[in-house]
Amino acid sequence: MTSETKLSSRRLDRTDIAILRELQDNARITNADLARAVNLSPTPCFNRVRALEKLGLFRQHVTLLDAGALGLRINVFIQVRLEQQVEDALRCFEREIADRPEVMECYLMTGDSDYLLRVVVPDMQSLEHFIVQWLTKIPGVSNIRSSFALKQVRYKTALPLPTPGLTLPSGDEVPLEWT
C-alpha cells in the first residue's frame, strides 16, 4: 500500500508517527536526516511528509525563542471574568485580545473565570500598563485575577502521539487509540 493510499484513508502508521515526532522535535531537520531517523529512503520520506502536510497536520513552522534571554522575565496567568457570558461580549473580548503581543495564550474556560491568559512581559511596570491601560478597558471585563509563575517546571510544544499509529478522526469523534 502506498503512503498516498494509506494516508487518504486517514490512518497514520508507526512510520508516520515517527516522522511527526521527529518534526515536532526539530522542524529544521533535513529530509535526508529525517529519512535516516525513521528508516526510510529520502524520496518516500519526502512523499510522506508532503502527504501529512496535505492532511492539515502541520499548523505552522516556527522558531521557539528564549523569553529570558530576550528580557521577558515575568510570566503571569490572568483570569478574566466578564459581566455577561453572551456571544457579543465573548466575541468582543476575543477580538481585543487577538493582537496583543504580550498575550501568549488565551483560553475560554469553564468555572469561576471566563478566560485564562498567559502573558509575558519584561517587568512589573509593563504588566501594570497592560492591565490598567489596556485589559481593564475592554468592554465587559468585570474581574481580573493574576497569578505569577515562580518557575517554569515544564514547557513543551510537542503533542503526545500514540506509537502504534492513529486513525484520524472526522469531525468531533475521538479516535479509539486515545480512549
N, CA, C and O of each residue as an XYZ file, in Angstrom:
716
protein
N       0.860     -1.188      0.000
C       0.000      0.000      0.000
C       0.895      1.237      0.000
O       1.803      1.336      0.825
N       0.660      2.159     -0.889
C       1.480      3.368     -0.950
C       1.098      4.307      0.176
O       0.024      4.194      0.767
N       2.016      5.257      0.468
C       1.714      6.217      1.533
C       0.519      7.083      1.146
O      -0.255      7.491      2.012
N       0.363      7.369     -0.163
C      -0.772      8.188     -0.578
C      -2.087      7.460     -0.325
O      -3.047      8.071      0.144
N      -2.145      6.157     -0.630
C      -3.356      5.375     -0.395
C      -3.642      5.288      1.096
O      -4.769      5.497      1.544
N      -2.604      4.977      1.849
C      -2.767      4.818      3.288
C      -3.246      6.118      3.925
O      -4.173      6.112      4.734
N      -2.617      7.228      3.562
C      -2.979      8.497      4.185
C      -4.349      8.986      3.751
O      -5.035      9.666      4.513
N      -4.757      8.644      2.520
C      -6.090      9.078      2.094
C      -7.166      8.393      2.926
O      -8.278      8.905      3.050
N      -6.830      7.215      3.507
C      -7.786      6.556      4.387
C      -7.691      7.119      5.807
O      -8.403      6.659      6.700
N      -6.833      8.094      6.022
C      -6.683      8.816      7.279
C      -6.134      7.947      8.405
O      -6.414      8.208      9.575
N      -5.366      6.932      8.074
C      -4.706      6.080      9.065
C      -3.223      6.398      9.056
O      -2.570      6.296      8.017
N      -2.692      6.781     10.197
C      -1.263      7.038     10.337
C      -0.619      5.801     10.953
O      -1.071      5.307     11.985
N       0.435      5.306     10.317
C       1.120      4.130     10.850
C       2.309      4.561     11.723
O       2.522      5.749     11.964
N       3.072      3.570     12.187
C       4.219      3.852     13.058
C       5.223      4.798     12.406
O       5.787      5.663     13.076
N       5.446      4.640     11.123
C       6.405      5.497     10.419
C       5.896      6.939     10.353
O       6.669      7.874     10.555
N       4.614      7.126     10.073
C       4.040      8.473     10.063
C       4.191      9.128     11.445
O       4.557     10.298     11.557
N       3.902      8.353     12.480
C       4.022      8.870     13.854
C       5.473      9.224     14.143
O       5.750     10.255     14.754
N       6.400      8.379     13.709
C       7.832      8.659     13.914
C       8.235      9.949     13.193
O       8.989     10.754     13.738
N       7.742     10.142     11.989
C       8.031     11.379     11.243
C       7.495     12.581     12.010
O       8.196     13.580     12.174
N       6.254     12.486     12.477
C       5.660     13.604     13.229
C       6.459     13.897     14.492
O       6.681     15.060     14.827
N       6.892     12.860     15.194
C       7.695     13.058     16.412
C       8.996     13.779     16.093
O       9.366     14.738     16.770
N       9.682     13.318     15.066
C      10.962     13.938     14.687
C      10.759     15.410     14.299
O      11.537     16.275     14.701
N       9.726     15.680     13.530
C       9.474     17.059     13.092
C       9.045     17.959     14.247
O       9.360     19.149     14.256
N       8.324     17.397     15.225
C       7.970     18.195     16.405
C       9.215     18.559     17.202
O       9.287     19.629     17.806
N      10.186     17.668     17.199
C      11.422     17.910     17.933
C      12.336     18.884     17.192
O      13.008     19.702     17.819
N      12.363     18.800     15.857
C      13.249     19.651     15.069
C      12.645     19.881     13.695
O      12.807     19.051     12.800
N      11.960     20.985     13.519
C      11.304     21.293     12.242
C      12.315     21.626     11.144
O      11.958     21.655      9.966
N      13.568     21.877     11.517
C      14.590     22.216     10.525
C      15.415     21.012     10.084
O      16.382     21.163      9.337
N      15.045     19.829     10.537
C      15.787     18.625     10.157
C      15.752     18.477      8.636
O      14.725     18.733      8.007
N      16.857     18.070      8.060
C      16.874     17.849      6.605
C      16.090     16.584      6.278
O      15.920     15.709      7.127
N      15.623     16.501      5.057
C      14.890     15.306      4.635
C      15.784     14.076      4.735
O      15.314     13.004      5.114
N      17.060     14.213      4.402
C      17.985     13.079      4.483
C      18.122     12.592      5.927
O      18.083     11.388      6.183
N      18.281     13.514      6.860
C      18.394     13.128      8.269
C      17.081     12.558      8.801
O      17.085     11.605      9.581
N      15.968     13.137      8.381
C      14.658     12.631      8.799
C      14.460     11.206      8.266
O      14.020     10.320      9.000
N      14.778     10.997      7.017
C      14.640      9.670      6.413
C      15.485      8.645      7.173
O      15.029      7.535      7.445
N      16.702      9.023      7.509
C      17.578      8.134      8.263
C      16.981      7.824      9.640
O      17.030      6.682     10.099
N      16.418      8.845     10.295
C      15.867      8.680     11.651
C      14.654      7.756     11.678
O      14.402      7.089     12.682
N      13.899      7.714     10.575
C      12.677      6.881     10.548
C      12.837      5.646      9.657
O      11.862      4.961      9.346
N      14.078      5.373      9.253
C      14.402      4.170      8.468
C      13.684      4.107      7.112
O      13.132      3.077      6.728
N      13.711      5.233      6.408
C      13.184      5.290      5.044
C      14.268      5.827      4.127
O      15.251      6.405      4.592
N      14.096      5.642      2.845
C      14.954      6.342      1.901
C      14.360      7.743      1.709
O      13.186      7.961      2.009
N      15.157      8.686      1.216
C      14.705     10.088      1.159
C      13.425     10.345      0.373
O      12.585     11.115      0.837
N      13.239      9.736     -0.794
C      12.043     10.039     -1.592
C      10.745      9.608     -0.912
O       9.821     10.417     -0.829
N      10.632      8.378     -0.423
C       9.406      8.013      0.288
C       9.183      8.866      1.551
O       8.044      9.176      1.901
N      10.259      9.233      2.215
C      10.127     10.098      3.392
C       9.558     11.449      2.987
O       8.626     11.950      3.617
N      10.117     12.035      1.940
C       9.624     13.320      1.434
C       8.152     13.226      1.053
O       7.370     14.124      1.366
N       7.772     12.145      0.380
C       6.376     11.968     -0.037
C       5.443     11.841      1.166
O       4.332     12.370      1.151
N       5.890     11.147      2.197
C       5.073     11.022      3.411
C       4.894     12.378      4.098
O       3.795     12.712      4.540
N       5.965     13.151      4.184
C       5.861     14.473      4.810
C       4.872     15.335      4.038
O       4.045     16.015      4.646
N       4.940     15.319      2.713
C       4.003     16.104      1.899
C       2.568     15.622      2.115
O       1.651     16.438      2.208
N       2.366     14.312      2.196
C       1.020     13.764      2.424
C       0.501     14.179      3.800
O      -0.678     14.502      3.946
N       1.375     14.173      4.807
C       0.974     14.613      6.154
C       0.600     16.099      6.142
O      -0.347     16.518      6.808
N       1.355     16.881      5.377
C       1.027     18.309      5.235
C      -0.346     18.488      4.593
O      -1.141     19.313      5.043
N      -0.624     17.718      3.543
C      -1.916     17.817      2.851
C      -3.082     17.458      3.760
O      -4.198     17.936      3.553
N      -2.838     16.621      4.764
C      -3.883     16.273      5.723
C      -4.151     17.414      6.708
O      -5.099     17.356      7.492
N      -3.313     18.442      6.662
C      -3.511     19.583      7.565
C      -2.978     19.351      8.969
O      -3.426     20.001      9.914
N      -2.026     18.436      9.122
C      -1.500     18.140     10.449
C      -0.469     19.165     10.932
O      -0.197     19.252     12.129
N       0.100     19.933     10.013
C       1.103     20.937     10.384
C       0.437     22.302     10.413
O      -0.020     22.805      9.387
N       0.388     22.898     11.599
C      -0.218     24.221     11.714
C       0.726     25.303     11.206
O       0.306     26.200     10.475
N       1.996     25.227     11.587
C       2.986     26.173     11.106
C       4.368     25.711     11.542
O       4.501     24.855     12.416
N       5.392     26.285     10.925
C       6.782     26.010     11.295
C       7.288     27.264     11.995
O       7.193     28.362     11.447
N       7.824     27.107     13.201
C       8.256     28.269     13.977
C       9.627     28.026     14.598
O      10.119     26.898     14.636
N      10.229     29.105     15.081
C      11.427     29.033     15.890
C      11.034     29.475     17.286
O      10.467     30.554     17.457
N      11.327     28.657     18.285
C      10.989     28.991     19.668
C      12.133     29.793     20.272
O      13.268     29.320     20.341
N      11.830     30.996     20.703
C      12.836     31.883     21.275
C      12.884     31.735     22.789
O      11.914     31.290     23.403
N      14.000     32.104     23.386
C      14.187     32.059     24.833
C      13.705     33.384     25.422
O      14.352     34.416     25.247
N      12.561     33.352     26.126
C      11.967     34.571     26.687
C      12.930     35.267     27.652
O      13.066     36.490     27.613
N      13.591     34.507     28.506
C      14.520     35.086     29.470
C      15.680     35.805     28.805
O      16.090     36.880     29.243
N      16.208     35.206     27.745
C      17.314     35.827     27.019
C      16.888     37.133     26.356
O      17.720     38.002     26.096
N      15.599     37.269     26.085
C      15.071     38.493     25.476
C      14.601     39.498     26.522
O      14.086     40.563     26.180
N      14.779     39.159     27.793
C      14.384     40.073     28.864
C      12.924     39.961     29.266
O      12.435     40.799     30.024
N      12.226     38.969     28.787
C      10.813     38.770     29.139
C      10.761     37.806     30.323
O      10.555     36.603     30.157
N      10.950     38.357     31.509
C      11.155     37.537     32.705
C       9.897     37.288     33.527
O       9.899     36.426     34.406
N       8.830     38.022     33.258
C       7.606     37.848     34.043
C       6.588     37.082     33.207
O       6.169     37.518     32.135
N       6.208     35.926     33.741
C       5.230     35.049     33.114
C       4.044     35.010     34.072
O       4.155     34.484     35.179
N       2.918     35.563     33.652
C       1.772     35.685     34.553
C       0.527     35.087     33.912
O       0.282     35.237     32.715
N      -0.250     34.406     34.744
C      -1.526     33.845     34.305
C      -2.616     34.759     34.846
O      -2.673     35.034     36.044
N      -3.473     35.224     33.957
C      -4.514     36.185     34.332
C      -5.877     35.577     34.054
O      -6.189     35.183     32.930
N      -6.687     35.509     35.116
C      -8.062     35.044     34.970
C      -8.943     36.265     34.775
O      -8.853     37.233     35.530
N      -9.786     36.214     33.771
C     -10.664     37.334     33.446
C     -12.109     36.867     33.510
O     -12.475     35.841     32.937
N     -12.918     37.636     34.215
C     -14.354     37.367     34.260
C     -15.059     38.517     33.554
O     -14.712     39.684     33.737
N     -16.042     38.172     32.755
C     -16.838     39.178     32.057
C     -18.141     39.422     32.799
O     -18.594     38.579     33.573
N     -18.744     40.593     32.556
C     -20.041     40.907     33.173
C     -21.115     39.939     32.711
O     -21.951     39.496     33.498
N     -21.081     39.613     31.415
C     -22.060     38.687     30.839
C     -21.337     37.721     29.911
O     -20.397     38.093     29.208
N     -21.790     36.480     29.924
C     -21.201     35.478     29.039
C     -22.103     35.292     27.815
O     -22.568     34.189     27.528
N     -22.333     36.375     27.118
C     -23.145     36.320     25.902
C     -22.213     36.394     24.697
O     -21.082     36.869     24.800
N     -22.693     35.928     23.580
C     -21.850     35.812     22.393
C     -21.167     37.117     22.007
O     -19.983     37.105     21.670
N     -21.877     38.242     22.046
C     -21.276     39.520     21.666
C     -20.138     39.903     22.602
O     -19.105     40.394     22.148
N     -20.312     39.686     23.899
C     -19.266     40.024     24.876
C     -18.043     39.131     24.676
O     -16.910     39.606     24.735
N     -18.268     37.856     24.442
C     -17.164     36.929     24.217
C     -16.400     37.302     22.949
O     -15.170     37.347     22.944
N     -17.131     37.563     21.892
C     -16.508     37.935     20.621
C     -15.717     39.237     20.751
O     -14.622     39.354     20.200
N     -16.261     40.210     21.472
C     -15.571     41.490     21.684
C     -14.257     41.277     22.424
O     -13.223     41.809     22.020
N     -14.293     40.497     23.516
C     -13.083     40.242     24.287
C     -12.038     39.534     23.423
O     -10.870     39.923     23.420
N     -12.444     38.520     22.708
C     -11.513     37.758     21.877
C     -10.906     38.619     20.770
O      -9.732     38.463     20.433
N     -11.689     39.510     20.217
C     -11.189     40.420     19.185
C     -10.134     41.358     19.758
O      -9.102     41.601     19.132
N     -10.399     41.885     20.958
C      -9.454     42.807     21.606
C      -8.143     42.107     21.967
O      -7.068     42.693     21.843
N      -8.236     40.868     22.408
C      -7.071     40.097     22.856
C      -6.187     39.647     21.689
O      -4.973     39.513     21.840
N      -6.793     39.419     20.542
C      -6.132     38.752     19.414
C      -4.811     39.387     18.988
O      -3.894     38.665     18.598
N      -4.687     40.685     19.049
C      -3.493     41.342     18.527
C      -2.505     41.806     19.585
O      -1.533     42.490     19.262
N      -2.734     41.447     20.839
C      -1.814     41.866     21.903
C      -0.577     40.976     21.911
O      -0.694     39.774     22.148
N       0.599     41.533     21.661
C       1.805     40.700     21.570
C       2.202     40.040     22.888
O       2.842     38.988     22.881
N       1.832     40.642     24.018
C       2.225     40.050     25.299
C       1.351     38.866     25.703
O       1.705     38.111     26.609
N       0.207     38.702     25.031
C      -0.679     37.576     25.325
C      -0.206     36.371     24.506
O      -0.369     36.327     23.287
N       0.378     35.407     25.200
C       0.915     34.222     24.544
C      -0.155     33.166     24.303
O      -0.130     32.458     23.296
N      -1.100     33.068     25.246
C      -2.179     32.093     25.126
C      -3.439     32.690     25.723
O      -3.371     33.500     26.648
N      -4.580     32.295     25.201
C      -5.867     32.742     25.722
C      -6.853     31.596     25.546
O      -7.019     31.062     24.449
N      -7.505     31.227     26.650
C      -8.457     30.119     26.632
C      -9.802     30.560     27.177
O      -9.861     31.250     28.194
N     -10.879     30.172     26.515
C     -12.224     30.313     27.052
C     -12.401     29.163     28.027
O     -12.170     28.007     27.674
N     -12.812     29.472     29.257
C     -12.790     28.484     30.340
C     -14.183     28.167     30.867
O     -15.149     28.888     30.618
N     -14.249     27.060     31.605
C     -15.404     26.781     32.448
C     -14.979     27.149     33.868
O     -13.792     27.349     34.126
N     -15.926     27.239     34.777
C     -15.569     27.526     36.168
C     -15.747     28.985     36.524
O     -16.595     29.673     35.956
N     -14.935     29.463     37.478
C     -15.083     30.808     38.023
C     -14.718     31.925     37.047
O     -15.272     33.021     37.130
N     -13.807     31.663     36.138
C     -13.365     32.690     35.192
C     -13.846     32.349     33.787
O     -14.069     31.188     33.445
N     -13.994     33.385     32.998
C     -14.399     33.173     31.610
C     -13.191     32.915     30.714
O     -13.268     32.126     29.772
N     -12.068     33.587     31.011
C     -10.865     33.428     30.195
C      -9.645     33.268     31.086
O      -9.580     33.801     32.193
N      -8.677     32.513     30.567
C      -7.371     32.401     31.199
C      -6.344     32.842     30.170
O      -6.275     32.300     29.066
N      -5.544     33.839     30.552
C      -4.500     34.358     29.671
C      -3.139     33.996     30.239
O      -2.956     33.948     31.455
N      -2.191     33.742     29.358
C      -0.790     33.681     29.773
C      -0.109     34.860     29.113
O      -0.089     34.983     27.888
N       0.450     35.724     29.944
C       1.038     36.973     29.478
C       2.516     36.987     29.849
O       2.887     36.600     30.957
N       3.358     37.434     28.922
C       4.790     37.531     29.162
C       5.203     38.990     28.963
O       4.938     39.591     27.922
N       5.866     39.549     29.999
C       6.322     40.940     29.966
C       7.709     41.039     30.609
O       8.124     40.132     31.330
N       8.423     42.133     30.352
C       9.770     42.253     30.915
C       9.801     42.619     32.401
O      10.717     42.222     33.121
N       8.793     43.381     32.861
C       8.857     43.863     34.242
C       7.462     44.198     34.772
O       6.476     44.157     34.035
N       7.401     44.530     36.062
C       6.114     44.832     36.701
C       5.460     46.070     36.093
O       4.238     46.122     35.960
N       6.242     47.040     35.735
C       5.699     48.260     35.133
C       4.967     47.933     33.825
O       3.902     48.484     33.549
N       5.538     47.049     33.040
C       4.894     46.639     31.787
C       3.607     45.871     32.055
O       2.618     46.031     31.341
N       3.628     45.032     33.093
C       2.421     44.288     33.453
C       1.337     45.246     33.936
O       0.176     45.126     33.546
N       1.718     46.191     34.782
C       0.750     47.183     35.268
C       0.143     47.948     34.093
O      -1.068     48.162     34.047
N       0.973     48.352     33.159
C       0.485     49.079     31.988
C      -0.493     48.208     31.188
O      -1.547     48.687     30.770
N      -0.153     46.953     30.978
C      -1.029     46.041     30.242
C      -2.389     45.911     30.924
O      -3.429     45.972     30.269
N      -2.373     45.733     32.244
C      -3.627     45.533     32.977
C      -4.425     46.828     33.082
O      -5.607     46.862     32.738
N      -3.784     47.889     33.556
C      -4.504     49.137     33.844
C      -4.874     49.905     32.577
O      -5.995     50.397     32.452
N      -3.952     50.006     31.657
C      -4.197     50.827     30.472
C      -4.890     50.071     29.340
O      -5.402     50.687     28.405
N      -4.907     48.773     29.418
C      -5.482     48.057     28.300
C      -6.540     47.028     28.708
O      -7.681     47.117     28.256
N      -6.185     46.048     29.557
C      -7.108     44.958     29.878
C      -8.373     45.454     30.570
O      -9.474     45.022     30.227
N      -8.232     46.343     31.526
C      -9.401     46.856     32.252
C     -10.310     47.700     31.368
O     -11.462     47.947     31.725
N      -9.816     48.136     30.240
C     -10.610     48.999     29.358
C     -11.386     48.226     28.295
O     -12.118     48.824     27.506
N     -11.233     46.925     28.268
C     -12.023     46.122     27.327
C     -13.459     46.111     27.841
O     -13.694     45.774     29.001
N     -14.420     46.475     26.998
C     -15.817     46.484     27.437
C     -16.257     45.119     27.963
O     -16.004     44.090     27.337
N     -16.910     45.124     29.109
C     -17.465     43.907     29.664
C     -16.592     43.197     30.686
O     -17.059     42.260     31.333
N     -15.330     43.614     30.855
C     -14.463     42.966     31.841
C     -14.900     43.394     33.228
O     -14.965     44.587     33.523
N     -15.203     42.415     34.090
C     -15.682     42.759     35.434
C     -14.704     42.377     36.538
O     -14.763     42.942     37.631
N     -13.795     41.421     36.273
C     -12.883     40.994     37.321
C     -11.610     40.440     36.692
O     -11.651     39.749     35.675
N     -10.472     40.759     37.321
C      -9.173     40.289     36.848
C      -8.402     39.763     38.053
O      -8.286     40.442     39.073
N      -7.876     38.547     37.925
C      -7.022     37.964     38.974
C      -5.750     37.452     38.325
O      -5.792     36.768     37.302
N      -4.618     37.789     38.929
C      -3.327     37.397     38.365
C      -2.593     36.437     39.285
O      -2.665     36.554     40.508
N      -1.890     35.489     38.687
C      -1.009     34.579     39.414
C       0.320     34.540     38.677
O       0.368     34.323     37.466
N       1.398     34.753     39.424
C       2.724     34.792     38.819
C       3.365     33.414     38.846
O       3.295     32.701     39.847
N       3.985     33.054     37.741
C       4.752     31.813     37.689
C       6.096     32.088     38.341
O       6.831     32.969     37.895
N       6.427     31.345     39.393
C       7.717     31.496     40.052
C       8.824     30.817     39.256
O       9.950     31.309     39.186
N       8.484     29.674     38.656
C       9.465     28.908     37.899
C       8.718     28.061     36.875
O       7.666     27.495     37.171
N       9.262     27.984     35.696
C       8.685     27.109     34.678
C       9.278     25.719     34.881
O      10.463     25.496     34.632
N       8.450     24.797     35.331
C       8.896     23.445     35.625
C       8.948     22.609     34.356
O       9.868     21.814     34.165
N       7.966     22.789     33.496
C       7.932     22.066     32.231
C       7.263     22.921     31.171
O       6.241     23.560     31.418
N       7.850     22.923     30.002
C       7.264     23.593     28.848
C       7.593     22.750     27.632
O       8.753     22.412     27.393
N       6.593     22.421     26.885
C       6.840     21.677     25.656
C       5.824     22.092     24.609
O       4.752     22.609     24.921
N       6.184     21.856     23.380
C       5.270     22.153     22.283
C       4.882     20.893     21.528
O       3.940     20.914     20.735
N       5.591     19.797     21.763
C       5.305     18.544     21.061
C       4.064     17.876     21.645
O       3.964     17.674     22.855
N       3.133     17.539     20.778
C       1.912     16.850     21.202
C       2.182     15.369     21.430
O       3.049     14.794     20.772
N       1.455     14.743     22.351
C       1.616     13.295     22.535
C       1.021     12.543     21.347
O      -0.042     12.900     20.840
N       1.715     11.511     20.915
C       1.265     10.713     19.779
C       1.330      9.235     20.140
O       2.314      8.797     20.736
N       0.305      8.453     19.795
C       0.348      7.022     20.095
C       1.335      6.304     19.174
O       1.264      6.465     17.956
N       2.239      5.526     19.729
C       3.287      4.857     18.957
C       2.767      3.935     17.867
O       3.283      3.980     16.751
N       1.761      3.092     18.137
C       1.368      2.129     17.102
C       0.721      2.762     15.872
O       0.717      2.145     14.807
N       0.189      3.938     15.982
C      -0.484      4.575     14.858
C      -1.759      5.237     15.327
O      -2.100      5.207     16.510
N      -2.456      5.833     14.380
C      -3.639      6.603     14.734
C      -4.541      6.727     13.513
O      -4.078      7.047     12.417
N      -5.818      6.474     13.709
C      -6.798      6.760     12.676
C      -7.323      8.157     12.963
O      -7.895      8.414     14.023
N      -7.123      9.050     12.012
C      -7.528     10.437     12.223
C      -9.042     10.544     12.306
O      -9.756      9.928     11.515
N      -9.530     11.322     13.258
C     -10.981     11.470     13.397
C     -11.543     12.377     12.323
O     -10.838     13.222     11.771
N     -12.823     12.192     12.034
C     -13.508     13.146     11.174
C     -14.518     13.866     12.060
O     -15.299     13.230     12.767
N     -14.497     15.173     12.018
C     -15.411     15.943     12.853
C     -15.026     15.886     14.320
O     -13.861     16.083     14.667
N     -16.007     15.615     15.189
C     -15.794     15.639     16.629
C     -15.518     14.272     17.247
O     -15.404     14.167     18.468
N     -15.409     13.234     16.442
C     -15.200     11.907     17.024
C     -13.784     11.785     17.595
O     -12.850     12.423     17.109
N     -13.643     10.960     18.627
C     -12.351     10.711     19.259
C     -11.824      9.383     18.743
O     -12.538      8.381     18.775
N     -10.567      9.359     18.263
C     -10.022      8.097     17.766
C      -9.945      7.052     18.880
O      -9.709      7.392     20.039
N     -10.144      5.792     18.529
C     -10.108      4.718     19.518
C      -8.766      4.636     20.232
O      -8.701      4.235     21.394
N      -7.683      5.017     19.533
C      -6.349      4.951     20.129
C      -6.216      5.826     21.374
O      -5.338      5.579     22.201
N      -7.056      6.830     21.524
C      -6.973      7.760     22.658
C      -7.925      7.384     23.778
O      -7.849      7.972     24.856
N      -8.819      6.428     23.566
C      -9.795      6.088     24.603
C      -9.339      4.937     25.453
O     -10.049      4.529     26.372
